[in-house]
Amino acid sequence: MDCEPEPALSLATATPEGRPAARIVLCKAIVADPGYIVFYTNYRSRKGRELEANPRAAALMHWDYLHRQVRLEGSVELAPAADSDAYFASRALQSRIGAWASAQSEPVASRAALLQAVAGAAQRFGISPQAAAEERVDATVPRPPHWGGYRLWAEAVELWVEGEARIHDHARWSRELAPRGEAGFEPGPWVATRLQP
């Protein structure tokens, strides 16, 4: 199912040496069975490079007004290209152009230089920068090969629900994931454990 509204997901990755980094991404889908979440980004970004070298991540979704949070930990794989193509085609025109223009996480000399790169990417596809800014054209901008989706497969899920006097409900579900050929995992049964607050 699509995440509606899209929750902000704090995604943590780590280098092969174990140096962690966290950032916010949008959860674009939750697939309860077989059990993964989907997010999209630039494969060449810091998180993309870290996921390529160490394909494991942790994620946190927090709903302050509901007094709840969910943590996930598990293995990460690239989403199928067809899924990435379909999602990319649904994005606003400026977002599609921006994916071509931005070397995400890399230094840039100035905002002017970034805007110049965006204008150059728009012109590459025959779109004037003003038309792109006003979303006046419905141009075909294909997905860049360095941009797409990831699936974070849940090996562990923790739910925390605030309780009175700090006596919270806290539980963990864990399972084994066996690699399944070229893509995906074969999930084992969930094991539930109640945790102290």
Summary of the structure (lengths in Angstrom):
residues: 197
radius of gyration: 19.3
end to end distance: 30.2
largest distance: 61.3
contacts: 524
relative contact order: 0.17
helix: 26%
strand: 37%
